[in-house]
Amino acid sequence: MAKQDQYTEDNIRSLDWKEHIRMRPGMYIGKLGDGSSPDDGIYILLKEVIDNSIDEFVMGAGKTIEIRIKDKEVKVRDYGRGIPLGKVVDVVSKMNTGGKYDSRAFKKAVGLNGVGTKAVNALSSYFKVESVRDNKSKYAEFSTGELTSDPGIEESSKRKGTKVSFIPDETIFKKFKYRNEYVIRMLKNYVYLNPGLTIDFNGEKYFSENGLKDLLEENIAEDDMIYPIIHLKGEDIEIAITHSRTQYSEEYHSFVNGQHTTQGGTHQAAFRESLVKTIREFYGKNYEASDIRKSIVSAIAIKVMEPVFESQTKTKLGSTDMGGELPTVRSYINDFIKTYLDNFLHKNPDTAEKMQRKIMQAERERKDLTGIRKLARERAKKANLHNKKLRDCRVHLGDMKKERRLESTLFITEGDSASGSITKSRDVNTQAVFSLRGKPLNSYSMSKKIVYENEEFNLLQAALNIEEGLEDLRYNNIVIATDADVDGMHIRLLLLTFFLQFFPELIKEGHIFILETPLFRVRNKKETIYCYSDEEKKDAIEKLKPKPEITRFKGLGEISPDEFKHFIGNDIRLDPVMLDKAMSIEELLSFYMGKNTPNRQEFIINNLKVELDKVED
């Protein structure tokens, strides 16, 4: 009998809750990662704990949440009602156990499945939960989901509430670290959606008075707005809308019951559709949907009874109903926008006029580009098939797209040698390679027309599938992989200029990274250490003495495919590209890519020299 046909009772296993979570963490927290990406699992762990505290606030219990992150340990303290003391262990260690199954207690909660804190517990090397209520307290400690300490209930003079402490397991989240920028962005979203809530993060307090209006003001500079933000609120819905002067594509921030639905869903689709319908009716013109939505920057938040999400990480709403006897999500949003936005535009003719001018400008630009875009699509299709600019991955095939799309990565490389090394060593399931030919064009201050006329930009846009926005973005991670020398840094800058000029939301939403590759290899007969700085090299020499062999990597093309596997596999180091709120995109591009100025020359002298010193022999 063939070996694969030997299927007996011995092949059947039953995993307990923590074994299943640790064996299949992606089912519960999406991708793993080291914290370099905003959707890495360590942020989902933090979110799952905070969500419980947010739900307490929503229920009217506790107006402050305190969060501390230090030396990889996370502490979240709320002043809500506290977990019932007799159930402290159960709610963090028994699947499908929680208070949110009782809709009387949690009508429109974020976490409904009784899974969140169990996943945090199972995936943490240390986990502690403590509850205080009725002048008594109870705590329990765990390690990778195993109960290690379970003392009894004690008297307590502490304020009521719940405190959760955990350290993500480094055997699962390798070399991880929390990036404050991502944590702060998450916390700001929480306060935008919950006016009256204060979040204290490492001593810094965050709160919001104007909800989604504050969110939009955080994401678009005042002088980049075509008109002041339209801010509308209903009982279970809030929206904020404006149009950008400089941005080409659409930008949406959508939320359900306080959850940031980064992949949209039924509510975001309904919002986009209702917006177009209302604006057409208001102006009495059958404008193209793409012209109406071009350059829009907007946000929508709704509250739904027992929402259904498409995954445990809750990044996409699947619900079609608002819950109970309420109408569908689509009709509810459509009715609200039709009434409130139409009324607003009638009462604010100046805003209505500016919006219409923006739509008509988009219409003219689209018509001017129609022929060029058609030719560009044909060129891109032909080039992808025959010139092999893009070595694609399998993540877009069948069911694999749903399972591993968060891992999908496109490496943008320079030259055939570097492209060849990455192509041979990559994970063909999730990693693709786009090979640049020479240095990209400096696209600063150019119009969108150049994206279609320039072959490299046209093919890159086609590879990413972002012509109509980010909804169908083919790769979650876009990694610039260039040499750590002057030419490589210049190529990085030119690519970042392209993204900032035409697709800034790729950077705003955390999709763009720089690949860090080692500068040195230090090895002896027993061990090899790859070093990313002079300091790491010194430590490696000290560790491998007496006289290890030291190799200096001058370019990506010099690193063999066998070695490249170490740098783009589990131990990949990615440096996220982030925007500084203090400087607008236009100011940023003008400083780095405009005409030479004394200020920029001074900046290069003071800063770039430090970077170049790292890559010199």
C-alpha positions, 0 to 999 in steps of 0.5 A: 500500500502506498504510504500516503494511503495509510490513513488511520485513527492514529492520524487524528489529533485533537489540539487544545486551545493554546496548541491550536493558536500556537500552531496556527497563529495566522488564523487569529492574528494575521501575519507574524512579523517583527513589528516593522509593519503596522499589521504585524501580529504584535500590534494585533495582540495589543489591539485585542487587549485594548479592545476590551478596555474600549468596550468598557468605555463604550458601556460607560465604565472608565474614561481613561486607559493607561498603556505602558510599553517598555523592554518588550513588555506591554501593560494595559490598565483600564478603570472599567467594571473589572472582570467578575473575579470568579471568571478571571482565569476562564475569560483568558484561557477558555475558548468561546468564553466572555461577556460579549455573547450577552448582547444586553451587556455589550450591544455594539462591542468590538470583540464578540468571539471570545477569542482575543485575549486567549490568543494574546495569552497563548502567544505570550511568554508571560501573561498576567491578568488582574481584576479589581472590583467590589474592594477585592482583587484577583490575578492569574499568571500564564506562560504560553497559555499554561497557568503558572500562578492562580492565587485566591481572591484578596481584599484590595483598596485599588480602583476597580478595573482590569490590568493585563500585562504580556510579553510576546513570545520571541520564539514566534515573533522573532527579534520584535520591537514595538514602534511607537509611531504605529502604536500612537496611530492606533491609539489616536484612532481609538480616541477619534472614535470615542470622544471623552476617552483619554489614553495615556501612553507612556505618560503622553495623553491622547484625546479628541474633541471632534472625532473624525474631523480630527482624524482628517486634520491629522492626515491632510494639511490645511493648505492641501484641502480644497474646502473645509472638512465636511463633518456629519454625525448621526446616531450610529454613523459619522463621516468626514470628507474633503478633497486634496489639491495634490493627491491623485487617488482616493483615501478612506479611513473606515471603522466599525464599532471602533475597529479600524477596517483597513480592508474596507468592507460593506460599509466602505463600499456603500459609502463610496456608492452613496457619495457618488449618487448624492453628488450626481443628484445634487449637481444634476450631472451624471459625473463619472464616479472616478471623477467625483472620488478622485483626490477624496480624503474621507472617513466613515465610522458606523456602529452595527449590532453583532458585526460579522468580519471576514477574519478574526483580525476584523480588518474587513466588514462582511455584515450586510445588516445593521442588526435587529430591526434596522435596515441593511448597511447599504440602505442605512448609509445611503439614506444618511448621506442622501439627507445630511450631505445634500442638506450640507451642500445646500447650506454651504454653497461655497463648499459646493462650488469648490467641490464641483470645480474639483470634479470638473477638473478631474473630468478634464484630466481623465479625458486628456489621459484616456488615449494615453492610459489605453496605450499604457495598459497595452504596453504594460500587459505586453511587457509583463508577459514577454519582457519579464520585468515582473517575477510574480508570486503565487499568492494571487492564486486560488485560496492562497490569496485569502490565507497569505495576502498580508505576507505578499511582498514586491521587491523593487531591485536595481540591475539584473544581478541583484534581481537574479539573486533575490529571484532565486532565493525568494519564497515564490508563494508570497514574494515577487520581484520587479527589476528596474532598468537604470535610475528612475526619472525624477518625477517631482512636480510632474503631472500624472501623465508621466506615469503612463508615458514613462515605461518604468513608472507605467510597468510599476503601477501595473505591477502594483495594480494601483491605477484606480486606488489601493483597494486592489493593491496586489502586494501588502509590502512594497520593499525598495531593495537597492545597494547601500551606496550613493547610487542606491540611495539616489534610486531610493529617493527617486522611487520615494518621490514617485510614490509621494508624488502620485500614491502617497497613501501607500506610505501613509498606510504603511506599505513602503519599506527599505530592505536592510541588507548586511554590510559584513559577514563575519565567520569561522569554521563553526558559525557565520554572523551577518552584520548590519553596522560597524558596531555589530561587526565589532561584536561579532569579531569579539564573539568569534575570536581569535581571527574570523574571516571578514567579508565586506558586501559592496552590492546586492549582486555580490550576495549569493542566492543561498545567502540571500535566503537569510536576509529575505526570509524569517530574519528579514529586516525592513525599515518602514518609510513614514511621513513626518506630520510636521512637514507636508508632502509638497514641502518634503518633495520641494526640499529633497527634489527641488532646486538645490538650496543652501538648506539642503546642502547643509542637511546633506553635509550634516546627515548623509555623510554619516550614512555613507561612512557606514558603507565605506571600507 
